[in-house]
């Protein structure tokens, strides 16, 4: 099929590193792997970035005109023209950046509409978020197939789908090959190296770094060193949080994604408190490299990190519990080794793109 791959939140070629970008890349890679041709007509593109809720009414009006232009263009093209598409595939439909175009275009053209990763929460139905929330509801009501990556989203989405519409669970995935290859040259660190890979942004990310800093303070009596990989608008705040630990905490800044497997494989533990995390692509990457995880139990994280099998989960936001879990693994190299093996095994079995390709192929057969 010729698939219009629509990414309202962040395109696969975005210069801004994030789990959203990597998931968009992965889905595009999977669709091509399955033999589909991806198209992206100019008329289907949307402005980058997350708009203020106050702008949503204007965005909705503009989207109607944009959709009409796209439909008119599509109808004017010969059947085999490279801009024609047989299916509309949207990755990430969220109240802050909904898919304004998909429902309008697919209804007008009578083609299937597929959404991968949507979220629906009734608490967004009032106030400043209501317009984006309603747009998500319209998308879900128009969908012919929804692929859900976060199990936590299943009930909310199911309640908004039309009768008979399929909702398929597609666990988040990566190509585990480079991570497994990097893990074959793992070396032991003395003291153990604690790794975090996360953007340094305000709000939830910064809150996670606050928990991490508090946990470090309770671990001051143990030998460890830490490497923080990432950058962003809250870099100065994160540096201030980590300043009391001096040279024990190093900053690597933003690192090209291709260099991450070696960084994961060079560490002993992966840490992230995961405040309001959806599921966390970095958790999958770390485990694929055979790195045990300590994380906050929130959102879809328990579906990605198996507590006691591939890592340890603690109450989200509880720095003392987080520090205790890290201390347990620092004190017990044997437990780290056991969890490392479980992490690598689980990533390969549940989150490798080969398994995801089979799931996606079967799901798309439902809308052919």
N, C-alpha and C positions, 0 to 999 in steps of 0.2 A: 504494500500500500504506500501511497504518498501521504505522509503525515505532516500536518502543520504542528510543529512543536512550539508551544507557547509558554513562556516563563515570565509571568507578570512581576514576580518578586525580583529575580536576579538571573540574567542569562548565563549560559555555561561559560562564555568568554569574559565574564566580568573580571576586572582587575582586583576586586575586593575578595579576599579569601574568606570562605565560610563553608559550613556544612551544606547550606542551600546550594551554593555553586557546585560543590562536588556531587551532590545528588542529582542536580540537573545534568551535569556531565555524564554521570553514570547512566541515567535514563536515555539520554541521546545515544550513548554508546551501545546500550542494549537494543534500542530500536533498530539501529543500523546493523547490529549483529544478527538480528532476526530477519534481515533482508528488506526492511522498510527504507524508503527514501525520505529524508527530512527536508521540508521546505519552510522558508520563512519569508514570505512576501513582505515588502516594505510596509504595506498597509496593515500588517498584523503586529507591528512593533509598538511598544508603549514606552513612555518616559521612564528612565531608571530612577531608583530611590523610592522611599516610602513617603507619600504625601500626608499632609495634615488632614485629620478627619473633616475639617471645614471645607476642604477642597473636593470632597467626594461628590457633591451634587453637580458641580461643574464637570468633573471627570465623567460622570454618568451621561450627561448631555453630550459631551464630546465623543464618548464611546459610541453612542447611537449613530452619529454622523460617520465616524470612522468605520463602523461595521457596515453601514450602507455602501460606503465607497469600496470596501473589500468585497462585498457580495456582488456589486455591479462589475467590478474588475474580473472576478472569478467567472461570472457568466459570459463575459465577452471573450474569454480565452478559448482556444481550441482544446479538445479533450486531453491531448497529451502534452500540453504546455507545462513547462517546469514549475510554474507558479500555481498550477491546479493541485488540489489536495483531496484525498478521499476520507480523511479522518482528522478531527481536531483533538490534539492531546495537550492538555494544560498541566504543567507541573506547579504545584503550590497555589492553592486558593485560600486566602486568609483575609480576615476582616480589614486588616490594615492595607492590603494590596490585593483586592479581589480580581477575579477574571471578569472584566466588564464586557469583553468582546465575544468570548466563546458561545454563550447561550444565544446571542442574537444571530451570529453568523451561521451556526449549525442548524438552528431552526429554519432560517431562510433558505438554506441550501439543502436541507434534508440529509445531512451527513452525520455519522456517529460523533458523539461528544464524550471524551474520556478525561477524567480528572485523576491525577495522582497527587496524593497528600492534600487533603482539605481538612479544615477544622471548623467545628460549629459549637458555639457556647451561648446558651440563652442569656447569660449575663452581659453579652455584648449587644443585646437587642434594644437597649435604651441609651439615651444620652448621645455623646459625640460619636460613638462607634456604630450607631444604628444603621447608617446608610451602607457602610461596608459590610455589616452583618447581613443586611437584606440582600446585598449583591451575592454574597456567598450562598444564601438560601436559594436564590434564583438559579445559580449555577448548579447546585445539587439537584434541584427539581428538574433541570434540563438534561442532566447527565444520563448517558446510556450505560456507563460503567465507571465505578470509582475504585481506585487502588489506594488502600489505606496502609500507610507505613507505620503509624503509631497506634498500637492497639487501644490506647486510651481514647482515640477519636472515634472508635467504631460505633458506640451507641448514639452519639450526637448526630453523626452523619446518617446512620440508618434511618433515623426519625424524619429526615428531610428528603429521602429518595422516593421516586415514584414506585408503585407496586411492580414487582418483577425485575427491577433494576438490580444488577449484580454489584455487590461490594466484596472485593477480594483483598485479603491481607497480603501485602507484599513487604516482607521485612526489608529494612534499609540494607544496602549492599555496597561492596567495593570489589575491585579486582585485588584479591589477596596476594597475588603472585609476587609483587615486589616486596611486600612486607614479610612474607615467608622466606624469601631469598635473603633478605637482610638479617633475619633472625638466625641464620646458620652461622654467622660470624659474631654472635653475641659474646661480649667479654664481661667479666665481673668487675664491679667498681668498689673501691674502698676509699671513702665510705660509700654507701649505696646512693645512687643517683635517682632523684624524684623528678618526674617530667610532667609538665602541663603544656598543652597546645590549645590556645584559645585566643580569640580576638579580645582586645582590651577596649571595650565599649562601656558607656554608662549603663545604669540600671542593672539588669540581671547579671551581665558578665562581671561588672564591677562588684556586685554583691557576692558573687562566687569567689572573686579574688579576696574579698574581705574575710570570708570564712576560711579560705586557704591560709591567709596570714595569721589569723587567730590560731589555727591548728598548728602552724609552724612554731608559734610561741610556746605551745604546750609540749613541743617535741625538742626543745632546746637542749635537753640533757642527753640526747642521743646523737650518734654520729650520722650525718646525712649531708647531702648537697642537693640543690634543686636547680633546674633549668626551666625557664619560662619562655615559651615560643609563641610569639604573637605580637601584634601592635594595634594601635587604634587611638581614638580620641581620648581615652582614659589612661593612656600610658603613664602620664605623670602621677596620677592618683595611685596607680598600681606600684610604681617605683617608690612612692612615699610609704605605702603599706609594707613593702619589703625592705625598706632601708634599715630597720633594726637588726636584720639578719646579716648585714654586711656582705662579704664575699661568698657566704653560703648559698645565696640566691643569685643566679646569673640570668641576664636577659639576652636572648638570641635575636629578638626582633622578629619581623616577618621573614619566613623562610619559604623558598619555592616548594611547592607541593611535592615535586619529585625527590627532594632531599629529606622528606619526613621519614620514610621507612628506616633509614640509617639512624636517625635520631631516636626513634622509638626503640630500635634494637639495641641501642647503646645504653638505655636506661634500665633501672631495676623495678620501678613502680610508676604507674600512671595515676595522677591525682586530678580530680576535678569535682568540686562540690555541687555543680549542676543545678544552681538555683533557676527554676522555671525552664529547664532544658527540655526540649521536645523529646529527643532521644540521644543525640550526640554522635556525629560521624566519627569524631576523634576516638571515641571509645572503641568503635569497630576497628579502626586503624591500629590502635595500640594493641588490642587483643590479637589481631592478625599477625603482629610482629612478636607474639608470645610475651606480652607485657601484662602482668596482673594489674587490675584497676581498683582504685578506691574512689567511690562516687556517692553523691547524694541520691537517695531514693525518691525520684520525682518523675512525673510525666511518663514517657515511654522508656526511661533508662532501665527499669527492671527487665524489659523485654530484650534489651541489648546486652546488659551485663548480668550474668547469672550469679546471684549472691551465693558465695561459698563454692562456686564452681570455676568461675573465671575472674572473680574479684570479690570485693566486699562492699555492700551498700549500707549507708548510714542515714538516719533521719535528715532530710534536707535542711540546711541552715544550722545544724547542730555541730559547731566547731569542735566541741569536746569529744563527741562521738566519732567525728571524722579523724581527729588526732589519735584517738584510741585504736581505731582500725589500722591506721598507718603504723603506729607503734607496734601493734601485734605482728605485722608483716616485717617490719624492720628487725624485730627480735627473733624471728623464726624464718631463716633462709629456706628451710625445708618446705614450709607452707607457701612461700613465694614460688618455689619450684613447682609445687603441685598446681597452684593456680595458674602459673604461666602455661603449663601444658594444657590445662582446661581452656584457657583463653584462646590459644592457637587452634585447638580442636573445634571449639564452638564457632569461632569466626569462619573457619573453612566450611563447616557443616551448615550453618544457618545464615551467613551473611556474605557468601561469595557470589559474584555476579553470574556464575554458571547456573547455580540453582535459581537465581532471580530470573534469568533468561527463560527458563522452562516455565516458571509461574506466569511471567508476562505474556509469553506466547500463548499459553492456554487461556489467559484472560481475554486477550484480544480476539481470539476465535469466537468469543461470545457476542461480539458486535460486528462481525464481518457480514 
